[in-house]
Amino acid sequence: MQKIIQQASQLLSQGNPVAAEKLLRSSIEQNSNNEDIQALLGHSLMMQKKVDEAIDVFQKAVQQYPDSANAISELASVLLSAGKLAEAEQAFKKAVELNPTYSDAWHFLGNLLMQRGEIVEAQKCFKKSENTDPFKQHFINVQQLLSQKQFHDAEKIAREVLQQHPNHPQALFILAKLAEQIKAYEQAISILEQAIKYSPYHISLWELMAKNFAHLGFFNKSIDAAKSVVKYSLKNSNAYMLLATELANAGKFSQSLSALEQAIILSPNVANMHIQRGHVLKTLGRREECELAYKQSLAIEKNNGTAYWALADLKSYNFSDNEQKDITELFNNKKISKSQAAQAGFALAKHFEDQNDFETAFNCYEQANKLRPDTNYHADDYQRSCNLVKENFTASTLAKQAKAKNTNQATPIFIVGLTRSGSTLIEQMLASHSKVEGTMELYSLPRVVRKIELLANKRNSSYPKIMSQLSEDELAYFGQLYLEETQIFRTDKPYFIDKMPPNFHNVGLINMILPNAIVIDARRHPLSTGLSNFKQHFARGYDFSYDLKDIGHYYNCYLSLMDFWDQALPNKVFCVQYENMIQDTENQLKALLSHCDLDFEQQCLEFHLNKRSVRTASSEQVRQPINKKGMQQWKRFEEHLTPLKEALGENTLIRFKQ
């Protein structure tokens, strides 16, 4: 008997249900009372889509074994597949009544209740499914392994579970999470899609799906996934926070604000929610409301360096004496996280700078930068990456370009350079033109680079080496990929801006896949740029900015690459010197517009009146008219900038002598 069961199981696993059915029917005449044989026969019929016959087999099994939770659950599953939901529900309820530890039956019963919108009862079923999971201890072990960064062993356990339960949602979640960790986002999504077919209402699966879609720039899909989290949760503030994040990623700030406000209604005493609301209000230009949101966060959580820095980063906020005292205590508190202490330090430094106490201000900036956790800038590695660009974007490689297939597509204007070099000012001026769409700092081009890297791996090559091997059609494909991803951020205007400073690394790529694109280099005096970066706490990225020597090294790499592009691609990049733009705004602006083949429009000079959303550290500054406040600020701190000067070197500094 056991031999027949093994043979039938093997035939089913090999995708041969017809042979399995024949074997089982011949055996069942002699073993009609064997529950396992009947179950396998039912499965063989289901695989052949003989649903009615399968139902008949499982019903007979239930008649023979009325107290078998397994037989009743098998019948419930086939009834569910046949769309007989009411009958399936009753069968699942009977199964868990007979066996309250039947995890899968609880799971499917939860799915059925969710379909009817009975979220509370469904979640109770899901909780019971989780609590009765026979693999529960496995996942306790997995969590311990993950906390110890033993990722291989964690993956091994998850795969062992899947050998016994091929659709186990927690095991698939673990594999997807591990795939995300190594940036295998496509693989993570594929795993999650399998899991969601089995567990369509599993909130954690949808959360992870939203994040992986966002990693790939599929923002419409990430928003839809986040909406599923909201839909399948019961008044869950974190679900609305996720939705707010994905909406903001897509540049939908008004909708993001609505989601945040719903989250705050549900959880009014979570400080970070008020911080995030403040950030969105700042992006929308609602200055007073933004400030109130940050203060509300402080009222909830006093040890809140993030809120203090957010207030300081408004640039025009002045701390009171009591606030200064609180920030100082927070900055010196050894018990709080380095991240919170660092942000308090940046805020305190800004306060002393506003008080013209530059000595104390610099000391605070210096300590705050040292406190910043998780910075990881390696000068030698970055230098090598720049050298690879120069070595591989040869004249013959750069001569190969994509052929435009649709001349009616919008023209990208890339604004590149270092952060804190006036790029937001240039963006705001151009975005005030009637033909130009202002977007935000887009990660679209880096995602295209990642796609090319994946292709290179398949061809045993690397990026940028593979660029010389790509055909014109492949170049056109990657250019089209970029244009499709950025579509969500723009309307029908003929030009749009992509302001992502580190794209200076990718000028050659831009020239090859988007030949008609315009590239603007936002350049500023290296000491002004360097100090301004050193004074800024960036929410993410820009690891070079927390050490003066690293800033100098990075600036030289940037300058060297821009010199390379100017030689390799004459007249491709239009350089806007920040100081010239401030001192001779109208003429500099006209030259910039002329380079973009745009007519002069007065509103470009009145950029500060533009009500568009601005999501950068300079958002408040570009809502004011041109001023010269930031021109020579570095001279106030010059005695402290020796490490920056030495890293830059005399050859760089002499290029910017006025």
C-alpha positions, 0 to 999 in steps of 0.5 A: 500500500505504501509503495502505491502511495509513493508511486502516485505521489511521484507521478503527481510531482512529475506532472503526470496526473493521468497515470496517477489516477489510473494507478490509484483507481486500480488500487482503490478497488482493493483499498477503498478505506484508505484515506491517503489513496482517496486524497491522492485520487482527488488531487490527481483529478484536480490537476486534470481540472475534473473538479466535479469528480474531485468533489465527489471523491472528497465527499465520499472520503468525508462520509467514510471519515466524518471525524477526520479534520484532514478529509474535511479540509481537503474537501473544503479546499476543492470546494473553494477552488470550485467557487463554492465559498459558502460550502467551503467555509462551513467545511473549514469551520468543521475542520478546525472544530475537529482539530483546533491546531489545523494551521492550514485550515485556519489560514484558508478560513481567514482568506474566505472571511477576508473575501467577505470583508470580515476583517476582524474575524479573518485576522483572528483566524490568521492569528490562530494559523500562526500560533498553530503553525507546525513550523513555528519553532523553525522561524524563531530559530530563523529570527535568531540567525538573522539577528546574528547575520547568519543569513545562509543558515537562515535561508537554509531553514526557510528552504527546508520548510518549503520542501514540506510546505511549498507555499509557506508564507513566512518561509517565502517572506524570509527568502524575499527579504534575503533577496532584497538585502542583496538587491535582487529585487526582481527575484524578491518580487517573484517570490512574493508573487508566489506567496501572495497567490497562497496568502493574498491577505498577508500584510507583511508580504504586501509591505515587502512587495511595496518596498521592492517595487519602489526599489525598481521604480515601479511606483504605481505598483508600489502604491497599489501594494501599499493600498492593499496593506491599508485595505487588509489592515484594520485601522493600522497607522503603520499601513497609512505610513507605508502608503504615505511613503510610497506616494511621496516617492512618486511625487504625490505629496498632497496624497501623501499628506492625506495618508499621514494625517490618517495615520496620525488620527489612528496613532496621535502620539507617535513622534515620527509621524509628525516629523514625516508630516512636517517634511511633506508640509515643507515640501509643499511650501506650507512653512508655518504648518510644517514648523508646528508639526515638528514642534508637535513631535517634540511635545510627544518625544523630548529626546528628539534630535530629528525634530530639532534638526528639522527645525534648524534645516528650515534655515530661518528658524531661531531657537529660544534659550530654553530650546538651546538648553534642551538641545545641548542636553540632548547632544551631550546625552550619552544614553541616546542613539548616535543618530539622535545625538548627531542631529541635535549637534547639527541643530545646535551648531546652526544655532551658534552660527546664527548667533555669530559664535563661529568657533562654538558652531564649528566645534559642534559641527565637527562633533556632530559629523563624527557622531553620524553613524553608518557612514561608509566612504572609501576614497580609494574605491571611489577613485577607482570607480571614476577611473573606470569611467574614464577608461571605458567611455572612450571616443569610439564608445561614446560615438555610439548612440541610441537612435530616437524612435519617438521624436515627440518624447520629452527632453530630460534636463539633467542637473548634476554636480555636488550637493549644496552647489546651487542645483535646486536654484537652477532647478527652480528657475528652469521649472518656472518656465512654461515648457519645463516640468520640475520633478524631484531628485530622481533615482531613475538613472541609477536604476537604469545603471543597475539594469545594465549591470545585471545584463553585464553579469549575464554576459560575463562583463561589468559596467561600464566596460559593457557600454562598448558592446551594447548595440544601438537598439540596446542603448535605445531600450535603456533610454526608453526604460528611463523615459518610461520610469520617469513618466509618473513624475511629469505631465505633457511638457516638452522638457523635464528636470532630473536633479540628481547631483551624483549623475555627473558620474553618468554623463557618458551613459546619458549621452549614449542612451538619451542623445537629446538630453541636456546636462547642466553642471551646477558648480560652486566654489569648493570651499563653499560647497565643502563647508555647506556639505559639512554643515548638512545632515543628509537623511540618506546617502552622501557618505563623503559629506561627514569628513572634510578630507573626504569632501575634498577628495570627492570634489576633486573626483567630480572636477576631474570627471567633469574635465574628462566629459568636457574633453570627450564630449565638447559642449555637451555639458553647460556649466553654471557657476553658482557665484556668477548666477548670484551676481549676474542672475539675468544674464546667466539665466538667459545663457542657461535658457539659450543652451536649453533652446528655451526662450526667456520668460520673466517668471524664471527670474521670479522663481521664488513665487513658484508654488511647486513642491521642492524636496531638497535641503534648499527648499526654503531658500528657493522660495526667497528671492536671490540673495548673497548670504551664502556667497562667502560663508566659508571665510567665517570658518576658514581657520578650521578648513585646513583639512579641506584645503589640503585635500583639495590641493592648490591646483583645485583652489587656484581654479576658483580664485576670484 
